[in-house]
Amino acid sequence: MPEPTPRPDLDLLFRPRSVAVAGASTNIDSPGHDYVQSLRDFGFEGPVYPLNRSAGEVAGYQGYMSLLDVPGDVDLVISCLPAGAVLDLIGQCRERRVRFLHLFTGRFSETGDAEAAALELRIAEAAREAGMRILGPNGMGLYHPAAGISFRPDLPHAAGRVAMISQSGNNAIEVVIRGVARGLAFGKVANYGNGADITPGDILRYLADDDETAVIGGYVEGVADGRGFFEGLQSAAARKPVVIHKAGRTAAGAHSAASHTAALAGSSELWSAAIRQAGAIEARNQEELLDMLVAASLTQRARGRNIAVAGGGGGRSVQSADACEENGLTIVPLPEAVRERVRARAPQLADWIGNPVDQSILAGSGLSSNGLLELMLADDAYDLAIANVGEDWFFGRPDAAERLTHACERLIAVIDGTPKPVGVVLGATETTNHEHRTLIDGIRDRFAESGIAVFPSIERAAFAFGHLGGGPH
């Protein structure tokens, strides 16, 4: 038997020069159409070859009945074919020297069926013999806007430096959509599904050295190659922040993971220890994952853990103190130098004001919480800050929209003027007042456009900054 063809690295997977879609369809409500339309809509620059029995045109591209009929070389084939047709497709890929095959195709080991699992193993072996790598099966594949690739045509087109590995396709979509709404921009996102060949450890090792990637997030249910995953995670976390949402921690979650991607979830305590030992950060839900990606991507790493907190009423100030201390952040009392500057402008507040700053006692003093935040950020006593917007207070005023908008524009200027990391707490739009909801959503968009880290609660902001820790990225 001839020696297997040398296997390619992952650069060509994320930046293929040409793509064929097996099972391409003119039915706009089908994956076989979505993949072809995505290449069109995202501006993929190379040749695109839809493969279908009728050889009909799909999304404006000339179709072909078989991969063997395609006139040019193909780097990546995306399969939307039934499971039973994949081995034949691999034979065609071998003949055409295709380097990567993405199997959106499912119904393999995740079904729990022994024959389906055996077929998955045969497919992986056939690919190895052909010198070809497989992403999947049972996965959405790649979202890489800079290369013109997406698994859905409706995803955001802006390219950035946040990478994501995900065992779940829907979770990858949710993180991208929710993250972009909070100011994140994604680069390379890979949904690897069952991970029969290309594993999450492989992708992490690749992303560790990828110049396009600054921050990595991950959703993992379980892995077959525990050592390979740990080594890949360790390699990536040594170079850039990595946040892993490990799902399937409970007995019910582990059972669900097995039927989803055939994942062996493993012990929750063991996973937490491994993530920590590798130097990565564990998130226990999607909200924590997003919060820490926002903090890691949109702020510099704090040099220490001394925090200034300004804004919000008296109750919010107490909550802020609790949240910060519970997450390992230090509420440093107002330094004397800052207190003296307060005394010069508002003598009656000099011995009253503290950290966290209670916005409710500032009324009529000539000082705003933004002004105090600016003074605190200028002092070496503080390494980072959280600004509570306190939007509910503004809503009680007759000119709420103008005053809240002005205060937030002032806050943006304060944050732009400091190298220290600052998170903004802008509450969720839980109100029956439609105008207020619209106003808050618009301000949140304004912060996101300005590259500012926004959180829906003080607790989530403190958690994100507390778990990222100090020191350079």
Steps between C-alpha positions, in 0.01 A plus 500: 500500500639846412598736776223743605522850357649746752221673690464879467501748786191705583589819312348357184184401688434853619619660174418259217566616146194318367191334650255234379166437671375142466122484527459860388137590454276763344266462799567820694384334822779242503861476620600405144391846393623688809864399454507605135310825566733582790804479272325737260384746767833505689695566181707181481758582235581155365303259282183348651368170366146391599464123461152356433343232283341744261817709458274801532608850595496582874521858632641612167776236482517236227417157641669164433368146534813369670824617653671316215335739253637816664750673268740635765679394818297494823646567845182459708189290445193565716271198522125530545450144375339214696738295714490203264639706212812629680737211426438540127560875535833429673598282205435792267692734734796264494500492120487880485759543781264702720670599825202572727149360534245666729220262592185688585364149449385346828332185636823330594631415849276764662201274427628228734461249217791255470489483119491878469797531737691237299431693180644813660820308579523366143455851362776636725734219393422550131578871536832424669598268218412776253714754686188707564379663821136489613320770697197343666291300439178644639631858504420834339865551408668836448418866547797711386377834361847615393524200267143530372376185675194455718259220589207738480446793263338718768796515740692828550755582231744702714827317566689519829745319726275293725517128421255234613503122506165335561372148518149640440400684185211687657717613791757634255228696321362637828843611624576673170167683480489599868870585505485728197210688663738570792786624285691179427630424151574139414778357290517122486206301638499120464212270592664158498201284601606142575867583439574167330824634348576868563468531877454806722860449613616524138310824448626650827861423404442671167335806658785531750734610219239675286580869456135578421388374843534701821239335725351149491167374628380143507191290556590140579280210603766230511810380317628162387865608516536649847878540488490658155234745614697593813821555304322712240326702771827549687676615184226753417460630856874565525470753217155660530189501720293183460154457655336156494133433568495136606148362467370159608610551862194330649374146445212633288733725302746216436218278371383778268856557375536133408190514279604835351858446389589159647702689761630336815454788738713380793529622859415866562774532764759341273410732213517809719843398628628428150379834362658683792826304476523576128484872579156556346186643661185296559154637428202311638243637258474699177455830685831455684671402175374813323579729794860382520547517122369859512736593784801327343436643152391855574722593795866476583598256772516683833840529666344411836168445679432840663170625362312829490120485471286804423133561429169356605311569821575394853365149452702449185810620686455233766437235234813615317717467808371149564539389138854632468627351825332165432687483170842579643508871416609753762284804577768756580382797712506841334865620507569826681619665178164430335314607815679836496398559140142426600533743791607779265184457289241374750617546860185350648576166331871468575464298820183320388568360156666161474573207270264377363368846412132540592355713220194593708698726734654702216183690402560874500867468591644589161669161483375207294582133538683523167709788632590301810578194291741709294677619816526145635634359173774763500621378840755218526297341779265346243572239235156474340147629536131424458255777412138451602288709262200516734250542219196457725586824680504689169162359404348686795599835353288691244786521246614139551613426144715812465660469843569127473644535150721790611624307805585196289685707240698653787573150630626392159741797504624405848565141394673612181730716711644223718716196426343315792225242437148628567178303484160665470189364670192583294201307624274270304196659334250352746239772486155535349594847371576449129681835468732413786577159347581660167721760668700244698548276197628799302745596774621141526565503125689828540728348765556192282588716199753679721666171597394526864429192715137509614339266753136464607577489874771592748526135598582389147750782448679418825503129417660562159771735627562288809552181304722656234744608767796734463806509279541552124303302241 
